[in-house]
Amino acid sequence: MNAPLPPIRARWDVVALLSSTAIIAATIVPAYGVLFGYSSWLWAWFAFLVAWNGLSITAGYHRLWSHKSYETHPFVRVVFALGGALSLQNSIKEWCSNHRKHHRYVDDVDKDPYSAKRGLFYSHVGWMLKDYPAAERDYGNIKDLDRDPVVDWQYRYYWYLAFGLNVCLPLLIGVALGDPIGAFLLLGVLRLVVCHHTTFFINSLAHAWGTQPYSDTNTSKDNPLIAFLTYGEGYHNFHHTFQWDYRNGIRWYHFDPTKWLIKALAFARLASSLKRAAPEKIERRVAAMQLKHATQRVSQFQPINKQQWIDLLDAEYNKLIDMLNEWSRCRQEWIQMKRASLKKWKETELRCRLEEIEAQLDFQRRQWRLLTQQFA
């Protein structure tokens, strides 16, 4: 006979922290502002600490350490490690272990630490309020991080760093500005609440609200508003489809400050080995989802000539994929020729062929777009 499962204990320390800071932020912080006001210098420090806090999670904990989507200088890693302690979202090891489990078992109610299938409240904050089995400490999936001395240093001194950055730093800034109470309320409490819940939106709202242009095999969604609130992390359907890409927003107009920061670090030679999903792979995913949606619409609303429409969609989709594959092969060959410094006439001949294929591909894209828009 199997032994009964141990009871799931409440995490009263987490409950106390999240509830007390939220209550203070909603009551005492605005009351103090009305009675005494906050200086412009305090608001400037608030903006700086919020950005340091948030980008350390998105560019550091998430894209650097969890997904290894780029490499960076030890100095940058230290800055991110300190910002992660400032965020009070646990050590790099703990955070990355949970996040890798989330990607491996996404939406599994028993194994995904913050499964969206267990409801919006659970995925947002509820998963931290009790010792759920899915969030049990298991560092077997982050053995690669053991080679990073910054990760080990932050893990050993995490609580000292967290206390110093969340309590001592706001008070020191406040003393320097002549308002330690206001600084603690604004830079300590309000900053922590804002950064906590904007980060939590990635686990909750980004799995509940938005579109799925790349995959519908899990609950992840793309949402520009969530991206605005989370430093670009709201393009979450793309992220779950191409999780090792250093970008979440892949278009130039996508709001993704984390991507811009990583690109700026690379420009300053403080980051390298930036990983990107191949453009043809991204386009194949988008086309496959468009085919799926268009086929469903035809089946629902085209009782006449339904099979002919489905056959046409399949044929145009296959043409597009064939053109993408040919473009990808030719493009790779041209890149290899340039790297090998072969004769100029060979490079020119291949370049002309590539331009010809790109023109044919653009035509096929337009054909596909016109066809699928009829069933949007």
N, C-alpha and C positions, 0 to 999 in steps of 0.2 A: 504494500500500500504506500502510495506517494505521500511524503510529508507535506503538510499544508504550507502554502507560501507565506513568508513572513509579511506582516502588515506593512503597508506603505506609509512611512513616517512623514509627518509634516516638517518642512524646513522653516522653523520659526525664525531663524536668523535672517533668511531671505525675505520672509513675509514682513518682518519688522522693518528691514531696510527699505524695501520697495514701498510699503504703505506709509511709513513715517516721512520719507522724502517727498512723496507725492502730496501728502496732506500739508506739509510745510510749504511746498512750492505753490499750492493752490490758495493758501490762506496768509501765512506770515510774510512770504516774499512780496506779494502785492501790497499788503498792509504797510510794511516797512517802506516800500516805495512811495506810497501816498503820504506817509507821515514825514519821511526824511529824504526821500529821493535817492537815486543812484547816479553817481557822476558819470560823465562820458568816458572817463578812463576805465571805470569798472565795466562799462558796456563793451569797450574795446577789448579788455582782457577776457570778457565773457565770450566774445566772438572768436578770439584766438584759441581759447581752451576748447570750445565746442568743435572747432575745425581740427585741432590737434587730436582730440578725443576720437572724433568720428572717422577721420582719415587713417588713424592708427589701426582702427578695426577693419576698415574696408580695404585699404592698401596693404596693411601689415598682416593682421590676424587672418584675413580672408584670402586675398589674392596672392600674397607672398608665401605665408607659411602653410595655410590649408591646401592651396591648389598648386603651389610652386609654379605660378604662371610667369615669374621672372626672377632674376637674381639681383641682389643689391649690396651696396657697401656696408660693412659692419656698423659704421656711424649711423646710417639710416635705420638699420635694424634696431639699434639702441634707442633711437628716437621713437620708433614704433612700439618698442617694448615698454618704454615709459608711458607713452600715450595709452597703451592698452591697460596698464595698471591704473592710470587716471580714469579710464572708462569704468572700472570696477565691474568687469565682466569675466573675471577669473583669469588664470594664467594662459599663456599661449598654448601650452600643452593641453590643458583642459578644454579650452575653446575649440582648438583644431581637432581634437579627438571627437568631440560631439559633432562638429560640422562634417567631418568625413563620414561619420556614421549616418548623418542626415542624408548625404548624397548617395551613399551605398544602399540605404534602405528607405529612400524617400517615400513618404505616405504610409509606410507600414506602421500600424497602430501599436505594435509591440516592440519594434526595433528602432524606428526613427525617433530620436530624442524629442523633437518638437513637431510631430506629425500633424499636418493640417487636417487629416481625416478625423482627428479627435476634437475638432472645433476651433473657432477663432480665438477664444480666450486661452485655451490650452496652448496653442502654437505661439501665442503672443507672450504669455507670461506664466500660465498655469503649470507648464512642465517644470518650472524651477521651484515651485512651492512645495513639492513633495519629492521624496527619494524614489522616483519612478525607475523601474528596472532598465528602461531604454537609455537612461542617462547615467547609468553606473560607470564609474571610473574604469577605463580600460585603455591603456596606452599602447596596446599592441599594434594599432593602426597609425602610429606616429613615430615609429622607430627612426625614420630618416631625420627627425628633428633633434634626436639625441646628439647629432654631429654639429649642431649649431650652439656655440658657447653662449650666445646671447639668450637663447631660449632657456638654457640651463640656469644662467645667472638670474633671469627674471623669475623662474620657477622657485629658486631657493630663497629669494628675497621679496617675493611678490607682496606679502602682506605689509612689510615695512614700506615698500614703494607705494602701495595703495594708500596707506595711512598718510604718508608724507605728502603725496600729491593731492589727495582729496581733502585733507584737513589742514596740514601745515602750510602748504603752498597758498591756498586762498587767504589764510590768516596773515601770512607774511606780506602778500600783496596788499591786503587791507590795511595793515599797519603802515606800510609805505605810503598809502594814499589817504591815511587818516580816517578809515572807515572799516575796521575789521569785521564788525557785525554784518554790514552790507555786503562786504566781499564774501564772507562765508555763505550768506544766503544766496547771492547771485552766482558766484563762481563755484561754490561747493554744492549747494542743494539744487538750485534751478538748472544749472548746467548738467548735473548728473541725471536728473529726471528727463530733460530734453534728449540727452544722448542715449539714455537707456531705451526710451520708447521709440525713437526713430530707428535705432538698430533692431528692436524687436519687430518693427513693421516688416522687416525683410522676411522673418519667419511666418508672420501672420497674414498681413494684407497682400504681400507679394505672392501668396499662394491662394488668394481668395478673390482678387479683383483685378481684371485686366484681360489681355488677349493672349493667345497661344499660337504665334506665327511659325514656330519651329517644331513644336512637339506637343501632343496631348497625352503622352504616356504617364504624366504626373500632373500635380496641381499647380505647378509654377506658372506665373503669369508675367507678362510685360505690362508695365504701367508707368507712363511718364511722370505722373504726379508722385508716385512712390519713389521714383528715381530722383526727383527733385529733393525729397525729404531725406534720402539715404545715400547721397554722394554718388549716385549712378547705379546703385544696387537694384533698383526697381525694374531693370530690364532682366527680369529673373528667369523668364522662359528661355531666353538666349543663354543665360548662365548655366542653367541645368542641362541644356543641350550640348554646350561647348564649355564645360566647366574649367578647362585649363587655359582659356583665352584670357589675357590680361585685361581685356575690355569687357564691359557689359553692354554699353551702348556703342554699337558699331558704326552708326552713321555720324557724319560730322555735326549734325544738329542735335544729336542725342546728348542730354545733360548727364555727363559722367565725369565729375571732377576727379574721381579716383584714377580713371584712365589718363586724364590730363596730367595729374601729378606723376604717375609712373613714366609717362612720356617725357616730362620735364626732367625727371631724374636721369633718364637714359640720355637725354641731350647734354646734361651736365656730367655724363660719364659716371654717375653714381648708381645706375641700374643697367642691366644687360640681359641678354637671352629672353627678350620679351616674346611670349608665345601667342600666336594668332591662329585661329581656325582658317583653313584654306577657303578662299571665297567661293569656289565651286561647291564645297561641302555645305556651306551656309545656304547657297542658292538651291541646292538639291532639296534640302530640308524644307525650305519655304515652298518650293514647287510641289513637293509631296503633300504638304498640308493643304495647299490650294486645290490640288486634285481631289483630296479626300472631301473637302467641304463642298466643292462643286458637284461631285458625284452624289453626295447626300442630298443636295438641293434638287438635282435632276430627279432622283428617285422619289422625292417627296412631291414635287410640283410639276413634273413633266410626264403625265400619263401617256401622252401621244409622242411617238418616236423616242421614247426613253432610251432604248438600247442604242439607237443611232447617235444620240448625244453622248452617251457614255463611251462609245467606241471612238468618237471624235476627240473627246477629252483625253482618252488613253493614248491615241495616236499623236496628238500635239504634245502631250507630256513626254512621250518617248523621244520625239524629235528634239525637244529642249534638252533632255538629259544627254542624248547623244552628242549634241553640239557642245554642251558643257564639258563633257569628257574629252572631246577632241580639242577644245580650247585649252583645257588643263594640260594635256599631253604636249601640245605645241608650245605653250608658255613655259613649261618646265624645261623643254629641250632648248629653247632660246636662252633661258637663264643660265643653263649649264654651258652653252656655247660662249656666252659673255664671260663667265668665270674662267673658262679655259683659254680665253684670248685667241680664238681661232681666226682664220682669215676673214677680213672685213666683208668680202663678197658673200661668204656663207651666212654671216650674221644678217646681212641685208636681205638676202633671199628668204631666210627664215622669218625675219621681221615682217616682210611683205605678206608671207603666208599667214602669220599671226593676225595681222590687220584684216586680212580677208575673212578669216574665221570669226574675228570679233564683229565684223559687219554682219555676217550671217547670223551670229548669235543674237545681236541686237534686234534683227528682224524677227527671229523666232521668239524672243522675249515679248516683243510687241504683239505678235500673234497670240501668244499664250495669255497675255494680260487682257487683250480684248475678249478672248473667249471666256476666261474665268470671271471677268467682271460682270458678265451677264447673269451669273449665279451667285453674286456676292450677297 
